[in-house]
């Protein structure tokens, strides 16, 4: 049973330049800030900057690893706080801040291991745990279950009553 205050196991990752190039290839984000030494030098930077969206992937990995396959990550939000550079190790952490039935709200954060610099904060996620490991259409749409909305059990996920 998940309870308020429960901490997720931390996820520690060193983000290397090859990781960043692979991520750029997967997302088609080839901004020179993430790999080009000449471009970086012209801006007073000595190392490539980690693509901020990589932190979204890292936080999703943290949450999915904790929640397991029987859960659905229905919402993820984050704000970048500081630059992170190639070769730095980051630590993603999370804590349960609300539990409402099968829905769990998490507070998340990413820090740089070497100096404690906050990379991502505030951040959070909503996870829905469904029975038998199958998420309902309501959960995927971020809605209350149909029954709690006063929708007859013969209605579909959109709340439209179907013929029997």
Residue pairs with C-beta under 8 A, 6 or more apart in sequence:
2 96
2 99
2 104
2 129
3 96
3 99
4 96
4 97
4 98
4 99
5 95
5 96
6 95
6 96
7 93
7 94
7 95
7 96
8 62
8 63
8 66
8 93
8 94
8 95
8 96
8 106
9 65
9 66
10 62
10 91
10 92
10 93
11 58
11 61
11 62
11 65
11 91
11 92
11 93
12 89
12 90
12 91
12 92
12 113
13 58
13 89
13 90
13 92
14 87
14 88
14 89
14 90
15 50
15 54
15 84
15 86
15 87
15 88
15 89
15 90
16 86
16 87
17 35
17 48
17 86
17 87
19 54
20 34
20 35
20 48
20 50
20 51
20 54
20 86
21 34
21 35
23 29
23 51
23 54
23 57
24 30
24 31
24 34
24 35
24 51
27 51
27 53
29 51
29 53
31 51
32 39
32 40
33 39
33 40
33 43
33 45
33 48
33 49
34 48
34 49
34 50
34 51
35 48
36 48
40 46
40 47
40 48
40 49
45 85
46 85
47 85
47 86
47 87
48 85
48 86
49 83
49 84
49 85
49 86
50 83
50 84
50 85
50 86
50 88
52 80
55 78
55 80
55 84
55 90
55 92
55 110
55 119
55 120
56 76
56 78
58 90
58 92
58 110
59 76
59 78
59 92
59 94
59 108
59 110
59 120
59 123
59 125
60 73
60 76
60 125
61 92
62 92
62 93
62 94
62 108
63 73
63 76
63 94
63 106
63 108
63 125
63 127
64 71
64 73
66 94
67 73
67 104
67 127
67 129
69 133
70 129
70 130
70 132
70 133
70 134
71 127
71 128
71 129
71 130
71 135
72 127
72 128
72 130
72 135
72 139
72 140
73 125
73 126
73 127
74 126
74 127
74 128
74 139
74 140
74 142
75 124
75 125
75 126
75 142
76 123
76 124
76 125
77 122
77 123
77 124
77 125
78 108
78 120
78 122
78 123
78 124
79 120
79 121
79 122
79 123
80 119
80 120
81 118
81 119
81 120
81 121
82 112
82 117
82 118
82 119
84 90
84 112
84 117
84 119
88 112
88 113
88 114
89 112
89 113
89 114
90 110
90 111
90 112
90 113
90 119
91 110
91 111
91 112
91 113
92 108
92 109
92 110
93 108
93 109
93 110
93 111
94 106
94 107
94 108
94 109
94 125
95 106
95 107
96 104
96 105
96 106
97 105
97 106
97 107
97 124
98 104
98 105
99 105
102 128
102 129
102 130
102 131
102 139
103 126
103 127
103 128
103 129
104 126
104 127
104 128
104 129
105 124
105 125
105 126
106 124
106 125
106 126
106 127
107 122
107 123
107 124
108 120
108 123
108 124
108 125
109 118
109 120
109 121
109 122
109 123
110 118
110 119
110 120
110 121
110 123
111 117
111 118
111 119
112 118
112 119
126 142
128 135
128 139
130 136
130 139
136 145
136 157
137 156
137 157
137 158
138 144
138 145
138 146
138 157
139 145
141 157
143 149
146 153
146 155
146 157
146 159
147 153
149 159
151 159
151 161
152 161
154 161
154 162
154 164
155 161
155 162
156 162
